[in-house]
Amino acid sequence: MFWLRGVAAAAILSFSAGLAQAEDSINVAGYGGATWDAITKDYLVPLKAKTGLDVKLVTEPNLAKLKAMVEAGRCEYEVIELSGSEFDIAKNSGWLQKIDYGIVDPENRLPAEAKDPYGFLFVTFSELIAYRADKFPNGGPKSMADFWDVKKFPGPRTLHDSVVPDLEFALLADGVKKEDLYKVLATDEGVDRAFKKLDELKPSVVKFWTAGAEPIQMLANGEAAMAIAWNGRIKKLQDDGTDVVMVWQDANTDSSHYGIPKTCTNTKGAALYMNAWTNPEWAANWTKDIPYPGFVPGVTEQLDPALAKNLPTYPDNVKSAFFTDWSFWVKNREKLEARWKEWLLN
């Protein structure tokens, strides 16, 4: 791992060079709880020790506050965490400014997918199939088509109460290739096809969950034999001793971005904070605590293989999954969600 120490040293030098031109404190609009505890331990403590940059949390980031702040010409936080749909809206609304990737990624090691000019992709996460191993001693479902096959794989299911990604999952179960998902969903015939496929599964769905803890509890207590759930939640269930299998075939890959509000001037401090997320050692520690990694080279090699193979960024999982297209959903979610709600009631 000698080369990793060299990468970390180079990152530290880039921190220091940038910090000489940046203020020594920034605010980040993010979420509290266990996630921020892990960010503090894995990133903020070593970042401050190496550079002196002090990062404070501003809770509950949302687009309404970002819009009001920018329109008023204020800067209450230098960095904001944005979901996929929020990032697409904020970027297209002109509320964000360009990021200096010369500071964030000085060695240009991150893939292009992680470096939108207006948003740094810092974590990925997935919704995917999980099943109780004891319910399927001969092996459980291996794809969305199997998840839909209630004869071959009987038992109660639970699905996310969300048009995203259930419509994509239904089309995959119906044989649509992942590269054609949004082309098919863009047509009335494709939407009808997705809901028709959901009709087939609906009698076997004991609950459409709204909170991420629900499918985990249902798997734990046997209320569901299989579920669609977030990979981090499933990992916690495994760690707690339940023999649950993750299936990466046909999973979705989603992400969150960090952006810099247009009205903020301490852009170097903001970029330094983002740069911390590219440190392989720190990113590996984060992934051990919260299995939602970014695309940082050199992380997988520092992880237990069992953990590495159950991450959205593991190469085989990337090939098996599809990326949620939030540009599509920002344009189409309202009308499709209205149909989804109507479908649930029927």
N, C-alpha and C positions, 0 to 999 in steps of 0.2 A: 504493500500500500504506500510505498515511498512517493509515487507520483501524486497520490491524493494529498499528502502533506505539502507537496509543492503547489498544488492547486489552491489549497487552503491558504498558504502563505501569500500567493499572488492575490487572492481575494482580500486578505487583510491589508495588503499594500494599497489595493484599489480603494478600500474603505478609507484609509488614512488620507490618501490623496484627495478624495472627494470631500472628506470632512473638513479639510483645511479651508474649503470655500463654502461650507454650509453652516447654518446655525446648529446649535448643539441640542435642540429639542424639537420634536414633531408630535403631532397627534394623529392617530389612526382611527378611523371610524370602522369598527368591527364588532364582533359579537363576544360577549363575555363567557363566563363559565369555564368548563374544562378545556375548551379550545384555546381560549386566551391564556389559561394557565400553562398549557403546553407551549404556546408561542413565547411566553415570557421565559420559561425555563430553557427552551431549545434555541431561541434566537435572540431575545432581547438582552438577557444577562450576558452572554458572550459578546454580543454586538457592543454593548456599552463598555465592557472591559477592554475591548480592542480599539474602539474609536471614540468613546465618550458620548456617543449619540444616545439621548434619552428619549424613549418612545412611550407615549401615554395613550390609553384607550379612551375613545369616545364611543359609547354604546349605541346600538340600534341605528345602523346606517340605513337610509332609505332615499329613494329618488326625490320624493317631495322636499325633503330637507336639503338635498344637494341642489335642486333647482332653485329653491328660495335663496340659498347661500350665494350661488353664482350670480343670480339676478340682482342681489343686493350688493355685490362686490366684496363680500366678506370671505375670510378664510378661517373656518373654525377647526379644520383638520386638513392635513396635507396629503393624506392617503385615505381612500375609501374602498371598502370591500364590496364587490358587486357580483351578483349571480349572473348567469349567462344572459338571461333576458334583460336584466337591469343594465348590464354593460352595453348591450346592443342599443338600448334606448338612450343611455347617457352619452355614448359616443356619437350617435346620429343626431342628438339634440345639441351638440356643441358644448357640453358641460365639462368636458375633460380636455387636458392639454397633452401634448406629446411628451413621451417619456425619454429620458436620456439613457439609452442602452449602452452608451460608452461607459457609464458608471454601473448600471445594473448588471451588465454582462460584458465586461471589458475584453474578455478573450473570445467572445462570440461562440460560446460553447452550447448555448441553448438552441433547440430547434425553432424554426420560424413560427410554428404553431403557438409557442409560448410568448411570443414577442409582438403582439399587435402594437402599432405605434402609440395607441392610446390606452392600452391595458396589458398589464403583466399577468400572465396566467400562473398563479402560484400554487394552486391545489387542483387535483382531479378526484372525482368520486364516481361511483357507479351504482345503478340499480340493476339487480340481477337475480337469477333464480337461486334459491337456497332450499334444500330439502333435508328432512330428518333421515339419517342413514338407516336407523332401525326400522323405518317404515318401508324401506326398499332394500331388502337384503341382497337382492340380485342386481342392484344398481338402479339409480333414479334417473330422472330426466336429464338429457344432455343438450337440449335446445328448446327454443320457444315452441316448436312444433310438438315436442314431447310434453311440455308444460300444458299444452292444450289437449293432449291425448288422455282423456280421463278413463278410457278403457284399459290402455296399457299401463298407465300410472294412476290408479284410482286414489282418491283421498281428497279431503277438503283443501282448498286453496285460499290465499288472500292476496289481493292486488291493491296497488296504490290507487286511492281515489283521486286520480289526476289524468287528464287527457294526454299529458306528457308524462311518461313515455308509453302509456297503454296503447295508443293507436299505432305507434311504431312496433311495439311488441306483437300486436295482433297481426299486422301485415307480415312480419317475419315468420310468425307461426303459419301464415297462409302461403308461404313460399316466396315472398318478395325478397330480392337480394338487398343487402344493406345499402349498396351504392345507389339503389333506385328508390329508396324509401320516400324521400321528399318529392321526387318527381311523381310518384303515385299518389301521395297525400295531397298534392296540389290540384288533383282532379276530384270532381264530385263522385265519380265512379270509385276512385280509390278510397275516399272517406266512407262511402257506403260499404265497400269491401271490408274495411277495418271494423266497422260496427257490426256487420254480419258475423264476422269471426268472433267478436266479443260476445255476441248472442249465444254462440255455441258453449262458451266457457262459463257464462254467468250463473247457471244453476249449481256449479261446483264451487263458486266463490262464497265463502261463509262471511267474509267481511271485506269491504273496501276501506283500507286504513287511511287515516289522515295524519297520524303522528308516527315518526320513525320507530318509536319503541313498540308500537302495537304488533307488527308482524313478528318481531323478535320474541315477545311474550307469547304469542300464539304458537310459534314453533317450540318454545320452551315447555309449554304446558300441554302440547299435543293437540291443541284446537285446530291447528293447520299442519298438514303433512308436508306442504311446500308453500313457498311464498316468494313474492317479489319484494326485495328489501335492499337497503343500502349496504355496501360492502363493509364499511366500518362498524356498523351495528352487528352484522353477522360475525365479524371477527371477534367482537366482544363476547358474543354468545358462545363461540367456540372456546374462547379463553376461560369462560365460566364453566366449561365441562360438558356442554351439550354437543353431541356428535352430529354436526350439521355440515353439509357439503355445499360449497359455492360452485356455481356453473357459470363460466365466463362466456360461453358461446351465446351470442345474441344479446349480451349485456349492452347497456348504454354507457357512454362516457360523458360526464358533465364536468364543469369546471367553474371556478370562481376567479375573478380578476381583481387586481389592485389598479386603481386609477388615481390620477392627480387632478383635483378640481382646477378649473380654468383660472380661478381667481387667486390661487396660492402662488407665492413667490419662492418659498424654500424648496425648490424642486430638487436640489442636490441632496438635501436631507431625506426627502421622500425616496429618491433613487437609491440612496445608501441603505435604507430600510429594505427595499426590494432586493438589493444586492445580497443582503444577508440570506435570503431564501435560496441563493444559488451556491452556497457553501456546502459541499458534499457531506462533510461530517455533521454539520448542524441539521441538514435536510434528512440525513439518516436517523438522527435522534428523534426528529419530529415524526418521521414515518413510523418509528417504533411505538410512539405514543398515540398518534392519530394516523391511521393508515390511509391518508388522503395525500399522496405525494404530488409534487410537480415533476417536470421533465428535466431533472438535474442529472447530468452525467456523473457516474461514479457512486451513486447511492446504492444501487442494487447489490454491488459487490460487498457492501458493508452490512447487509441484512441476512438474517437466517433465510435459507432457501424457501422454507415453508411460508414465511411471510412474503417474500419477494414474489412468489408465484401467485399470490392472491392480492395483487395490487393492480389498479387500472393501467398503470404505465408499464407493466411487465410485457415484453415484446409479443409473446403469444396471445396475451389478453387484448392488446391493442388490435391485433389482426382479427380477433374473434368478435370484437365489439363494434359499435357505431358511435360516432360523435353526434350529440344532440345539436341540431341546427337551429340556434336561437333566432337567427335572422328570419327563418320561416315562421317560427312560433310567435314572434313579436307581431307579425303581419296577420296571422291567422288564428291565434289562440282564442280571441274573444268569441268568434262565431263557432269554433269547434268546441269550446268549453260549454257554450249554451246547449249545444246538441248533446254533449256528454252528460250534463245535469239532467236533461230531459230523458236520456236513455236510462240513467240510474233509477229514475222513478217508475219506469215501465216494467 
